[in-house]
Amino acid sequence: MAAPDRLALAPFPLERGACPKPDSLLGTDLATEFRAVRRGQAVPAQGFYFPHTSGFDPGFKSLQSEYDPAKAQGLLDTYGYRDRDGDGWREDPQGQPLELEMLTQPTAFQRQLDEVFRKDLQALGLRVRFRSAKWAENLKASRSGGFQLWTVTEAAHTPDGLEALAIYHGPQAGGKNLARFQLPEMDALFEQIAVLPDGEQRAALMRRSERLAAALMPYKTKGRRIYNTLTGPRLVGFRSPVFQNNWWNVLDLKDPS
């Protein structure tokens, strides 16, 4: 599998015209997450295409990894998500209490990630409630549309970036497309890219899809993991494939004599 990979997506289905989801609003402190929880083993991501795959543009820059709480609060205010009663928490545009719900897993590592996210949202005046379950149960809930937020990991299995684009493909809602994102232009791009050979025309369509994804952001690609491998002088045949993980069958150890 390609490394580094997409660390997390936080799908949040929204009706047209609603406020963008809060962790898309520059309010996620990824630097703290990467330093304190991931121990420096991650780097910020700009787009959803994976390194070493078609569609990946190392020069692409987006707001995916920027952190600006003041701007995030301003956007929430603009869309009517304000603290109307002075209790420190925002209400929705109709004045009703606002609480987000995020799927999570009952592991010590995940609890550390959740705490960083909770503090990020609290700084914006947003409550979040974590619904803990086994990963398989969360996957079932997300595929049925029974969630607001969930963090998952993605990885590339082939050099073709079309696999990554599938999360924005409307007909795959409830499958790869956990956010149930629907946009006719994106669907048309997917269908065109699927039949075109590699080349400038296909690359241009992929660039367009990445810019649409960054502007509308039904997912937030937070970062890419750093993988470490420890080897020794007796090890023979080791290599680190980009897209496969079945390298162990070609390993051997030198005779210590």
N, C-alpha and C positions, 0 to 999 in steps of 0.2 A: 504494500500500500504506500501511496505517496506520503512523504514526510517533509516538512511539517503539514499537518492537516487542519481542517476547520475545527476549532475548539468547540464552538457553541453557536447554536441558533436559538433565538428566543421568539418563536412565532406568536403573534398576537392578532387574531382576526379582528378587523375593524370595519365598520360601515363607512361608506364613502362620505367624506366631509368631517369625520371624527378626528379628534386629536391623535397625532402619531403616538405610538406606544412609548412610554417614558424612557426605556433604556435605549431608544433610538434618538433621544433628545439630548445627546451629548452629556448625559448624566451618569454614565457608567465609568467608574474609576478603574480602568483596566491596568494601569501601572501598579496600583496597590494589589490587585488580584494576582498579577504575574509575579510580583516581587514577594509578597507575603504568603500567598497560598501555593503558587506554582513554583516557588523557589527559583525564579528566573528562567524556568524552562518553557517559555513561550514568547512569541513576538506578536505585535499588533498586525491585524489583517486589514487590507483596504477593500478587497472584493471577494466574491464567492468562488471564482475559478482557482483551482489548485496550482501551485508551482509544478513545473514539468508536464503540464497538460496544455492542449490547444485552448486558446481563449485567455490564458494567463498573461497579464501585462504587468511587468515589474515596475513600470512607471506610472501605473494608475494610482490616483490619490482620491480618497473620499472622506466622508465624515465618520466612517465606521468606527475608527479608533480614537477620535478626538474627545476630549473631556472638557466641558464648559458648563458647569452647573448654573451659572448666571443666565446663560442663553437658554438652557433647558427650562428654568423657572419662567423666563419670559415667554417661551412658547406655550407652556401650560396656561399661563395667564391669558395669553391671546386667544386660546381656544376655549376659555371659560372654565377651566379647572382651577378654582380659587378657594382660598380659606375664607369662607364667609362668616363663620362664627368665632374666629379668633382662637380656636383650640390647637392650632399648629398643624392641622391636617386639611388637605384640600377636599372640596366636595366636587361633584360632577356639575356640568352646566345647568342642570335642573335643581341644584342645591341639595341633592341627596348624598349621603355618606359614600365615600369612594374607597374601595379596598380591592387591590389586585390579588389574584391567586396564581401561584406558581407551583407546578409539579416538581417534585424533588425525590431523591433517594435517601434512605436511612444509612448513610455512611459518614464517617468522621471527616473525610476529605470534602464531601458534598456540603456538609454543614458549614465548613469554613468558607466555601464559595458562597453559600446562601447568606452568611453573615455579612460579607462584603457587599453583596447586592442589597440586602436589607438596609444597610447604612447609607448606601447610595440613594435609595428611594426615600428614606427618612429625611435626608438632607433636602430633598425636593418637596417635602410635605406630603408624601404618598405612603399609605399603608400597604403592606404586602403580607399575605398569609401563605405559608408553605404547606402543600398537601403531599405528605410523604407516602411513598409506596415503592414496591419493587419496580425495577426498570421495565420489565415486560408489561406490568400493569399500566405504567405510565404511557408506554408505546400504544397500548390498546386504547387508552383514553384519548391520546392525541390523534390517533387515526379516526376516531369517531367524532372528533370535534369537541370533546368534552374538556377543554382546557383554555386558559388564557396565555400562559407563559410556560416554556419548558426549555431547558438547556440540554443540547445533545451534541455529540461529536460526529463529524463526517470525515471520510477519507476517500481519496481517489483510488480506483482499482484498474484503470486503463489510462493511456495517454490522451484519450479523447475527452475534452471538457464538456461534451454534451451531457454526461452523467451528472455533473454538478448543476447544470441548467434545469434538470428535471424537477428540482424543488420549486420552480416557478411555473411549471407547466400545468395549466388548469385541469386537463383530463386526468392528471395523476393526483388530484386532491384526495386526501384520505390514505394515500400511499406515500410516495416520496415527498409530495407536496403537503406537509403537515399543516402549514398555515392556511391551506385551502385558498391560496392566492388565485385570483381570476383576473386576467387582463388580456383581451384579444390580441393586442400587439405582441405581447410576450409569447403567446401561444403560436402566433404566426412565425415569429423568429425561431422558436424551437423547431417547428416543422421544416422551415427552410434549412436551418443548420443541420438537421438530421440527414438530409439528402445531398448536401453539397460536399465536394471533396475539400481537403485542406487547401487553403489558398487565401488570397487577399479578400475575396468576396465573403468567404466564410468568417474570416477574422474580423471584418468590419461589422458583420451582424452580431458576432460575439461581443464586440466592444459596445454596441448599442444595447445589448441585453444587460451587460454589467452596469451601464449608466442608468438604465431604467430601474434595476434592482436597488441601486444605491439611492436613487431619488425617492422611491416609494417605500422601500425597506420593510417588507413583511417579515423579513428575517434580519437579524443583526449578526454579522460574522465578526466575532470578537477577536480571535487570534489564531495562531498556528503553533502547534506544539513543537518542542525541540526534543528529539530522541537521542539518547546516549547509549553507546555499546562498549562494554568492557571486554577486551581480548587479551590474550597472552602469547608469549613467543612460541609455545608448543602448538598453537591452533593453526590448522592448515585448511585452506579453501574458503575462509569466511569472506563474504561480500554482503553489502547492504542493498538489496534490490529496492527500486523505487516503488514498484507496483505490486510486488508479491512478498509473501512472508514465509515462504516454504524453503528457506535456504539451509535449514538444519541437516537435510539429507545429504549435503555435499561436504560436510565438515569431517575433519579427522584430527587426531592428535599425534604429534611426532613422538617417536620413541625417546624417552628421556636420556637414554644412553647415547 
